[in-house]
Amino acid sequence: MKARSPDARTAALRHESTGETQNRGTEMALTAVKTPTEVYFAVPGNLSSPTGGYAYARHVLRLLPDCGITPHLVSLPAGYPFPDASDLEDTRRRFANVPAEAVALIDGLAFGAMPWALVEQIRQPIVALVHHPLGYEAGLAPAVARRLMALERQALAAARAIITTSATTRRLLVAEFGCDDRMITVAEPGTLPAVRAHGTGAPLEVLSVGAVSERKGYDVLIEALAPYAGSDWHLTIAGATDRNASAVTAVRQAVMASGLRAQVTLAGAVTEPELARLYSRADLFVMSSRYEGYGMVLAEAMARGLPLVTTTGGAAAETVPEGAALKVPPGDAAALGEALGRVLADAGLRRRLADASWQVGQHLPRWESTTRRIADVIEQVAAGQTDAAQGDKHP
């Protein structure tokens, strides 16, 4: 057999080395192909419900695949935040069927009401989504509010990470619930692009959006509008009327007692096309809420350039910048009535508020950026990289 020359041996070795390097590179490229992270998003009740919290969940579920996350919906019982024993057992079974290595993203409407005996049985690393603390819902008996606060405080201690929809809620969780600020990510709700509202003008169409409940303060709104009975305006309240029977009754009685029957319409839950039509025809948007974790409808109104009158309950004070709205304290019918009177009577003021609102609305976050922030948190939890990740659940 003929021996290779030194030059030939060097060339052969170089070829073998290059081939090994290419093979290693191929192997590394194959191992670098990332398996999508799976998240099980637990939401109580009917996902199609026309409220801000459910709309948030729908958008996030739709867009997570674009962020490399494979989402699975876990439908929890509708009894939350006041679950009975069968609701809790059903919840336990559903989480028992979720892979232990997957991330559990749990909506706060359910998570904040789960007793510790249930929370500690959830094997998956938990990301809590908090729109606003359950104990801050208006109309709760003090003992019920305290119980919900205690349950939510314990539950949040088990979370690997927390997502809130506003900086206000983030500060509240740190100050009142003892949460570590490093664990909390703010993912403000997104908004969809919209055309500017053209209004109606005669009568002035006033719009308020949200399910009828004590927290939404529609009783205060009716009291505030009562002095202007007979003036050239009409109010439409677009929101579900099947959530709180006593609140609906109170609003209807207030409308009758104030002589506003011909000027106030309780439209109930409306479809998205109908809601878009109501926004387009509106001349003024009003929110009378006693507390908001963000106030998605305020963002929707600004995206359409509507002048606003709003209360400052919860995060609403920060959601709308100065200049785009007249702001009043929550629960103050006199202050709300004065602000509404000014805007209804002054077309120039409405135009100035509308222009400022439109400018703000063009720079609101989109749902893609909201979902990207949530996806980043999910990825970090899946990789065990959260700043304050807890190894074991404890109250």
DOROVO-297282 format. One record per residue (C-alpha): x, y, z; residue number from 1. Coordinates in Angstrom, 1 decimal. Each point is the difference from the previous one (the first is absolute). Layout:
N
PT / X / Y / Z / NUM
...
***
This chain:
395
PT / 0.0 / 0.0 / 0.0 / 1
PT / 1.4 / 3.3 / -1.0 / 2
PT / 0.7 / 2.4 / 2.9 / 3
PT / -1.5 / 3.5 / -0.1 / 4
PT / 2.3 / 2.9 / -0.2 / 5
PT / 0.1 / 2.4 / 2.9 / 6
PT / -1.9 / 2.5 / -2.0 / 7
PT / -2.7 / -2.6 / -0.9 / 8
PT / -0.3 / -1.0 / 3.6 / 9
PT / -0.5 / 3.6 / 1.1 / 10
PT / -2.7 / 0.5 / -2.7 / 11
PT / -1.8 / -3.1 / 1.1 / 12
PT / 0.1 / 1.0 / 3.7 / 13
PT / -1.3 / 3.4 / -1.0 / 14
PT / -2.8 / -1.6 / -1.9 / 15
PT / -0.9 / -2.3 / 2.9 / 16
PT / 0.1 / 2.9 / 2.4 / 17
PT / -2.2 / 2.1 / -2.2 / 18
PT / -2.5 / -2.8 / -0.4 / 19
PT / -0.2 / -0.6 / 3.8 / 20
PT / -0.5 / 3.8 / 0.5 / 21
PT / -2.8 / 0.0 / -2.5 / 22
PT / -1.6 / -3.1 / 1.7 / 23
PT / 0.2 / 1.6 / 3.4 / 24
PT / -1.5 / 3.2 / -1.4 / 25
PT / -2.9 / -2.0 / -1.5 / 26
PT / -0.5 / -1.7 / 3.3 / 27
PT / 0.0 / 3.3 / 1.9 / 28
PT / -2.4 / 1.5 / -2.5 / 29
PT / -2.4 / -3.0 / 0.5 / 30
PT / 0.2 / 0.2 / 3.8 / 31
PT / -0.5 / 3.8 / -0.2 / 32
PT / -3.5 / -0.5 / -1.6 / 33
PT / -2.2 / 1.2 / 2.8 / 34
PT / -3.0 / -1.9 / 1.1 / 35
PT / -2.9 / 2.5 / 0.5 / 36
PT / -0.7 / 0.7 / 3.7 / 37
PT / -3.5 / -1.1 / 1.0 / 38
PT / -2.2 / 2.0 / 2.2 / 39
PT / -3.4 / -1.0 / 1.4 / 40
PT / -2.1 / 3.2 / 0.4 / 41
PT / -2.7 / -0.6 / 2.7 / 42
PT / -3.0 / 2.3 / -0.4 / 43
PT / -3.3 / -0.4 / 2.0 / 44
PT / -3.3 / 0.3 / -1.7 / 45
PT / -0.8 / 0.7 / -3.7 / 46
PT / 3.0 / 1.2 / -1.9 / 47
PT / -2.3 / 1.7 / -2.5 / 48
PT / -1.6 / 2.3 / 2.7 / 49
PT / 0.0 / 3.7 / -1.1 / 50
PT / 2.2 / 1.4 / 2.8 / 51
PT / 3.4 / 1.5 / 0.0 / 52
PT / 1.6 / -2.9 / 1.9 / 53
PT / -1.2 / -2.6 / -2.4 / 54
PT / 0.9 / 2.1 / -3.0 / 55
PT / 3.5 / 0.2 / 1.4 / 56
PT / 0.2 / -3.8 / 0.3 / 57
PT / -1.4 / -0.5 / -3.5 / 58
PT / 2.6 / 2.3 / -1.6 / 59
PT / 2.9 / -1.6 / 1.9 / 60
PT / -1.1 / -3.5 / -0.9 / 61
PT / -0.2 / 1.0 / -3.7 / 62
PT / 3.4 / 1.6 / -0.1 / 63
PT / 2.2 / -2.2 / 2.3 / 64
PT / 0.8 / -2.4 / -2.9 / 65
PT / 1.6 / 3.0 / -1.9 / 66
PT / 2.4 / 0.3 / 3.0 / 67
PT / 1.0 / -3.7 / 0.0 / 68
PT / -2.3 / -1.1 / 2.7 / 69
PT / -2.5 / -2.8 / -0.4 / 70
PT / -3.1 / 1.0 / 2.1 / 71
PT / -2.7 / -2.3 / 1.3 / 72
PT / -3.2 / 1.3 / 1.5 / 73
PT / -1.0 / -1.5 / 3.3 / 74
PT / -3.7 / 0.9 / 0.6 / 75
PT / -0.7 / 0.3 / 3.7 / 76
PT / -3.4 / 0.0 / 1.6 / 77
PT / -2.1 / 3.2 / -0.2 / 78
PT / -0.5 / 0.1 / 3.8 / 79
PT / 3.2 / 2.0 / 0.6 / 80
PT / 0.7 / 2.2 / 1.9 / 81
PT / -2.5 / -1.7 / 2.3 / 82
PT / 0.6 / -3.7 / -0.8 / 83
PT / -1.8 / -2.8 / 1.8 / 84
PT / 1.4 / -3.4 / 0.9 / 85
PT / -0.8 / -1.5 / -3.4 / 86
PT / 1.7 / 2.9 / -1.8 / 87
PT / 3.2 / -0.5 / 2.0 / 88
PT / 0.0 / -3.7 / -0.6 / 89
PT / -0.5 / 0.6 / -3.7 / 90
PT / 2.9 / 2.4 / 0.0 / 91
PT / 2.2 / -2.5 / 1.8 / 92
PT / -0.8 / -2.7 / -2.6 / 93
PT / 0.7 / 2.4 / -2.9 / 94
PT / 3.5 / 1.0 / 1.2 / 95
PT / 0.7 / -3.7 / 0.8 / 96
PT / -0.3 / -0.6 / -3.7 / 97
PT / 2.4 / 2.7 / -1.0 / 98
PT / 3.7 / -1.1 / -0.5 / 99
PT / 2.0 / 0.8 / 3.0 / 100
PT / 2.8 / 1.6 / -2.0 / 101
PT / -2.4 / 2.5 / -1.8 / 102
PT / -0.5 / 3.5 / 1.2 / 103
PT / -3.4 / 0.8 / 1.5 / 104
PT / -1.2 / 3.6 / -0.7 / 105
PT / -3.0 / 0.5 / 2.3 / 106
PT / -2.5 / 2.8 / -0.3 / 107
PT / -0.3 / 1.9 / 3.3 / 108
PT / -3.8 / -0.3 / 0.0 / 109
PT / 0.6 / -3.6 / 0.9 / 110
PT / 3.5 / -0.1 / 1.5 / 111
PT / -0.7 / 2.7 / 2.6 / 112
PT / -3.0 / -2.0 / 1.3 / 113
PT / 1.7 / -3.4 / 0.3 / 114
PT / 0.5 / -1.3 / 3.5 / 115
PT / 3.5 / -1.0 / 0.9 / 116
PT / -0.9 / -3.7 / 0.1 / 117
PT / -0.7 / 0.2 / -3.7 / 118
PT / 2.9 / 2.3 / -0.9 / 119
PT / 2.6 / -2.3 / 1.5 / 120
PT / -1.2 / -2.9 / -2.1 / 121
PT / 0.8 / 1.8 / -3.3 / 122
PT / 3.2 / -1.6 / -1.1 / 123
PT / 0.8 / 2.4 / -2.9 / 124
PT / 2.0 / 3.2 / 0.4 / 125
PT / -2.6 / 2.7 / 0.3 / 126
PT / -0.3 / 3.4 / -1.7 / 127
PT / -2.8 / 2.1 / 1.6 / 128
PT / -1.9 / 2.5 / -2.2 / 129
PT / -1.5 / 2.7 / 2.2 / 130
PT / -2.3 / 2.6 / -1.5 / 131
PT / -0.9 / 1.3 / 3.4 / 132
PT / -0.1 / -1.5 / 3.5 / 133
PT / -3.3 / -1.8 / 0.6 / 134
PT / -0.5 / 1.6 / 3.4 / 135
PT / -0.2 / 3.4 / -1.7 / 136
PT / -3.3 / -0.8 / -1.7 / 137
PT / -2.6 / 2.5 / 1.0 / 138
PT / -3.0 / -1.1 / 2.0 / 139
PT / 1.6 / -2.8 / 1.9 / 140
PT / -0.8 / -0.5 / 3.7 / 141
PT / 3.1 / 0.9 / 2.0 / 142
PT / 0.5 / -3.6 / 1.2 / 143
PT / -0.2 / -1.3 / -3.6 / 144
PT / 2.5 / 2.6 / -1.2 / 145
PT / 2.4 / -1.0 / 2.9 / 146
PT / -0.3 / -3.7 / -0.8 / 147
PT / 0.7 / 0.6 / -3.7 / 148
PT / 3.0 / 2.2 / 0.8 / 149
PT / 1.4 / -2.8 / 2.3 / 150
PT / -0.6 / -2.7 / -2.6 / 151
PT / 1.7 / 2.1 / -2.8 / 152
PT / 3.0 / 0.8 / 2.2 / 153
PT / 0.6 / -3.7 / 0.7 / 154
PT / -0.5 / -1.0 / -3.6 / 155
PT / 2.4 / 2.7 / -1.3 / 156
PT / 2.7 / -1.3 / 2.3 / 157
PT / 0.0 / -3.2 / -2.1 / 158
PT / 0.4 / 1.7 / -3.4 / 159
PT / 3.4 / -0.1 / -1.8 / 160
PT / -0.9 / 3.2 / -1.7 / 161
PT / -2.9 / 2.5 / -0.1 / 162
PT / -1.4 / 2.0 / -2.9 / 163
PT / -2.1 / 3.1 / 0.6 / 164
PT / -1.8 / 2.2 / -2.4 / 165
PT / 1.1 / 3.3 / 1.5 / 166
PT / 2.8 / 1.6 / 2.0 / 167
PT / -2.7 / 0.9 / 2.6 / 168
PT / -0.8 / -3.6 / 0.7 / 169
PT / 3.7 / -0.9 / 0.1 / 170
PT / 0.5 / 2.6 / 2.8 / 171
PT / -3.0 / -1.2 / 1.8 / 172
PT / 1.2 / -3.6 / 0.0 / 173
PT / 3.3 / 1.0 / 1.4 / 174
PT / -1.5 / 2.3 / 2.7 / 175
PT / -3.0 / -2.0 / 1.1 / 176
PT / 0.7 / -3.6 / -1.0 / 177
PT / 3.7 / -0.2 / 0.8 / 178
PT / 1.0 / -1.0 / -3.5 / 179
PT / 3.6 / 0.3 / -1.2 / 180
PT / 0.2 / 2.8 / -2.5 / 181
PT / 2.5 / -2.0 / -2.0 / 182
PT / -2.6 / -2.7 / -0.7 / 183
PT / -2.5 / 2.4 / -1.6 / 184
PT / -0.2 / 0.9 / -3.7 / 185
PT / -2.5 / 2.6 / -1.2 / 186
PT / -1.7 / -1.0 / -3.3 / 187
PT / -2.4 / 2.8 / -0.8 / 188
PT / -3.0 / -1.0 / -2.1 / 189
PT / 0.5 / 0.6 / -3.7 / 190
PT / -2.4 / 1.9 / -2.3 / 191
PT / -1.0 / -0.6 / -3.5 / 192
PT / 0.3 / 2.7 / -2.7 / 193
PT / -3.3 / 1.9 / -0.5 / 194
PT / -1.3 / 2.8 / -2.0 / 195
PT / -0.8 / 3.3 / 1.7 / 196
PT / -3.6 / 0.3 / 1.3 / 197
PT / -2.2 / 2.4 / -2.0 / 198
PT / -2.6 / 0.5 / 2.7 / 199
PT / -3.7 / 0.8 / -0.4 / 200
PT / -0.5 / 3.5 / 1.4 / 201
PT / -3.8 / 0.1 / 0.4 / 202
PT / -0.5 / -1.2 / 2.6 / 203
PT / 3.5 / -0.3 / 1.4 / 204
PT / 0.7 / -3.7 / 0.3 / 205
PT / 1.6 / -0.9 / 3.3 / 206
PT / 1.5 / -3.5 / 0.2 / 207
PT / 1.0 / -2.1 / 3.0 / 208
PT / 1.3 / -3.6 / -0.4 / 209
PT / 0.2 / -2.8 / 2.5 / 210
PT / -2.1 / -2.6 / 1.8 / 211
PT / -2.5 / 1.4 / 2.4 / 212
PT / 1.4 / -0.5 / 3.5 / 213
PT / 0.5 / 2.0 / 3.1 / 214
PT / 3.7 / 0.6 / -0.8 / 215
PT / -0.9 / 1.7 / -3.3 / 216
PT / -1.9 / 2.7 / 1.9 / 217
PT / -2.9 / 0.4 / -2.5 / 218
PT / -2.2 / 1.0 / 3.0 / 219
PT / 2.3 / 3.0 / 0.5 / 220
PT / -0.1 / 0.8 / -3.7 / 221
PT / -3.8 / 0.2 / -0.1 / 222
PT / 0.0 / 2.2 / 3.1 / 223
PT / 2.6 / 2.3 / -1.7 / 224
PT / -2.1 / 0.3 / -3.1 / 225
PT / -3.3 / 0.6 / 1.8 / 226
PT / 0.3 / 3.8 / 0.1 / 227
PT / 0.3 / 0.0 / -3.8 / 228
PT / -3.3 / -1.9 / -0.7 / 229
PT / -1.6 / 1.4 / -3.1 / 230
PT / 3.2 / 1.4 / -1.5 / 231
PT / 1.1 / -1.2 / -3.4 / 232
PT / 2.0 / -3.1 / 0.8 / 233
PT / -0.5 / -3.8 / 0.1 / 234
PT / 2.0 / -2.6 / 2.0 / 235
PT / 0.6 / -3.5 / -1.1 / 236
PT / 1.4 / -2.5 / 2.5 / 237
PT / 1.4 / -3.0 / -1.9 / 238
PT / 0.8 / -2.9 / 2.3 / 239
PT / -1.4 / -3.3 / 1.3 / 240
PT / -3.0 / 0.3 / 2.3 / 241
PT / 0.1 / -3.6 / 1.3 / 242
PT / 3.0 / 0.2 / 2.4 / 243
PT / -1.4 / 1.9 / 2.9 / 244
PT / -3.8 / 0.1 / 0.3 / 245
PT / -0.1 / 2.5 / 2.9 / 246
PT / 2.2 / 2.4 / -1.8 / 247
PT / -2.2 / -0.2 / -3.1 / 248
PT / -3.1 / 0.6 / 2.0 / 249
PT / 1.6 / 3.0 / 1.8 / 250
PT / 1.0 / 1.6 / -3.3 / 251
PT / -3.5 / -0.5 / -1.6 / 252
PT / -1.7 / 1.4 / 3.1 / 253
PT / 2.4 / 3.0 / 0.0 / 254
PT / -0.8 / 0.7 / -3.7 / 255
PT / -3.8 / -0.1 / 0.7 / 256
PT / 0.3 / 2.2 / 3.2 / 257
PT / 2.2 / 2.6 / -1.8 / 258
PT / -2.5 / 0.4 / -2.9 / 259
PT / 2.7 / -1.3 / -2.5 / 260
PT / -1.9 / -2.9 / -1.5 / 261
PT / -0.1 / 1.6 / -3.5 / 262
PT / 3.7 / 0.9 / 0.2 / 263
PT / 1.7 / -3.1 / 1.3 / 264
PT / 0.3 / -3.3 / -1.8 / 265
PT / 1.3 / -3.2 / 1.7 / 266
PT / 1.1 / -1.8 / -3.1 / 267
PT / 1.2 / -3.1 / 1.7 / 268
PT / 2.9 / -2.1 / -1.4 / 269
PT / 0.7 / 1.0 / -3.6 / 270
PT / 1.9 / -1.6 / -2.9 / 271
PT / 3.4 / 1.4 / -1.0 / 272
PT / -1.5 / 1.5 / -3.2 / 273
PT / -2.8 / 1.6 / 1.9 / 274
PT / 2.5 / 1.4 / 2.6 / 275
PT / 2.1 / 1.4 / -2.8 / 276
PT / -3.1 / 1.7 / -1.4 / 277
PT / -0.8 / 1.5 / 3.5 / 278
PT / 3.6 / 1.3 / 0.3 / 279
PT / -0.2 / 1.5 / -3.5 / 280
PT / -3.3 / 1.9 / 0.8 / 281
PT / 1.0 / 1.2 / 3.4 / 282
PT / 0.8 / 3.7 / 0.8 / 283
PT / 1.2 / -0.6 / 3.5 / 284
PT / 1.3 / -3.0 / 2.0 / 285
PT / -0.5 / -0.2 / 3.7 / 286
PT / 1.3 / -2.5 / 2.6 / 287
PT / -1.5 / 0.2 / 3.5 / 288
PT / 1.8 / -3.0 / 1.5 / 289
PT / 0.9 / -0.2 / 3.7 / 290
PT / 3.2 / -2.0 / -0.8 / 291
PT / 1.8 / -1.2 / -3.1 / 292
PT / 3.0 / -2.2 / -0.4 / 293
PT / 0.8 / 1.7 / -3.3 / 294
PT / -3.2 / 1.1 / -1.8 / 295
PT / 0.2 / -1.5 / -3.4 / 296
PT / -3.1 / 1.9 / -1.2 / 297
PT / 1.8 / 3.2 / 0.7 / 298
PT / 2.8 / -1.1 / -2.4 / 299
PT / -2.7 / -1.0 / -2.6 / 300
PT / -1.6 / 3.4 / 0.3 / 301
PT / 3.4 / 1.8 / -0.5 / 302
PT / 0.8 / -2.2 / -3.0 / 303
PT / -3.1 / 1.6 / -1.6 / 304
PT / 0.7 / 3.5 / 1.2 / 305
PT / -2.9 / 0.4 / 2.3 / 306
PT / -0.1 / 2.8 / 2.6 / 307
PT / -0.1 / -1.6 / 3.5 / 308
PT / -1.4 / 0.5 / 3.4 / 309
PT / 1.4 / -2.5 / 2.4 / 310
PT / 0.4 / -0.8 / 3.7 / 311
PT / 3.4 / -0.6 / 1.4 / 312
PT / -0.8 / -3.3 / 1.7 / 313
PT / 3.0 / -2.4 / 0.0 / 314
PT / 2.1 / 0.1 / -3.1 / 315
PT / -2.4 / 2.2 / -2.0 / 316
PT / 1.7 / 3.1 / 1.2 / 317
PT / 3.2 / -1.1 / -1.8 / 318
PT / -1.6 / -1.7 / -3.0 / 319
PT / -1.2 / 3.4 / -1.3 / 320
PT / 2.6 / 2.8 / -0.1 / 321
PT / -0.8 / 3.5 / 1.0 / 322
PT / -1.6 / 2.0 / -2.8 / 323
PT / -1.9 / -2.9 / -1.5 / 324
PT / -2.7 / -0.1 / 2.7 / 325
PT / -1.7 / 1.8 / 2.8 / 326
PT / 0.7 / -2.1 / 3.1 / 327
PT / -2.0 / -0.2 / 3.2 / 328
PT / 0.3 / -2.1 / 3.2 / 329
PT / -1.9 / -3.3 / -0.1 / 330
PT / -3.4 / -0.1 / 1.7 / 331
PT / -0.4 / 3.8 / -0.1 / 332
PT / -3.3 / 0.7 / -1.9 / 333
PT / 0.2 / 3.7 / 0.5 / 334
PT / 3.5 / 0.2 / -1.5 / 335
PT / -0.9 / -2.3 / -2.9 / 336
PT / -3.1 / 2.0 / -0.7 / 337
PT / 1.9 / 3.2 / -0.1 / 338
PT / 2.6 / -1.4 / -2.5 / 339
PT / -2.8 / -1.5 / -2.2 / 340
PT / -1.8 / 3.3 / 0.0 / 341
PT / 3.1 / 1.9 / -1.2 / 342
PT / 0.7 / -2.5 / -2.8 / 343
PT / -3.6 / -0.2 / -1.1 / 344
PT / -0.3 / 3.7 / -0.2 / 345
PT / 3.3 / 0.9 / -1.6 / 346
PT / 0.7 / -1.2 / -3.6 / 347
PT / 3.5 / 1.6 / 0.1 / 348
PT / 0.9 / -1.9 / 3.1 / 349
PT / -1.2 / -3.3 / -1.6 / 350
PT / 2.2 / 0.7 / -3.0 / 351
PT / 3.1 / 0.7 / 2.1 / 352
PT / -0.5 / -3.1 / 2.0 / 353
PT / -0.7 / -2.0 / -3.1 / 354
PT / 3.2 / 1.2 / -1.8 / 355
PT / 2.1 / -0.9 / 3.1 / 356
PT / -1.7 / -3.3 / 0.3 / 357
PT / 0.7 / -0.9 / -3.7 / 358
PT / 3.7 / 0.9 / 0.4 / 359
PT / 0.3 / -2.3 / 3.0 / 360
PT / -1.9 / -2.7 / -1.7 / 361
PT / 2.5 / -0.3 / -2.9 / 362
PT / 2.7 / -1.0 / 2.4 / 363
PT / -1.7 / -2.5 / 2.2 / 364
PT / 1.5 / -3.5 / 0.2 / 365
PT / -1.1 / -2.6 / -2.5 / 366
PT / -1.0 / -3.6 / 1.0 / 367
PT / 3.2 / -1.3 / -1.7 / 368
PT / 2.2 / 1.8 / 2.5 / 369
PT / -2.2 / -1.0 / 2.9 / 370
PT / 0.2 / -3.6 / -0.9 / 371
PT / 3.7 / 0.2 / -0.6 / 372
PT / 0.5 / 1.2 / 3.6 / 373
PT / -2.1 / -2.9 / 1.3 / 374
PT / 1.9 / -2.5 / -2.2 / 375
PT / 3.3 / 1.2 / 1.4 / 376
PT / -1.2 / -0.7 / 3.5 / 377
PT / -1.2 / -3.4 / -1.0 / 378
PT / 3.3 / -0.8 / -1.6 / 379
PT / 1.9 / 1.1 / 3.1 / 380
PT / -2.1 / -2.0 / 2.3 / 381
PT / 0.3 / -3.1 / -2.2 / 382
PT / 3.8 / 0.4 / 0.1 / 383
PT / 0.1 / 0.7 / 3.8 / 384
PT / 1.4 / 3.5 / -0.6 / 385
PT / -2.5 / 2.1 / 2.0 / 386
PT / 1.7 / 2.4 / 2.5 / 387
PT / -2.0 / -1.1 / 2.9 / 388
PT / -1.0 / -3.5 / -1.1 / 389
PT / -1.1 / -2.2 / 3.0 / 390
PT / 1.1 / -3.6 / 0.1 / 391
PT / -2.9 / -1.2 / 2.2 / 392
PT / -3.4 / 1.4 / 0.5 / 393
PT / -0.7 / 1.5 / 3.4 / 394
PT / -2.6 / 2.3 / 1.4 / 395
***
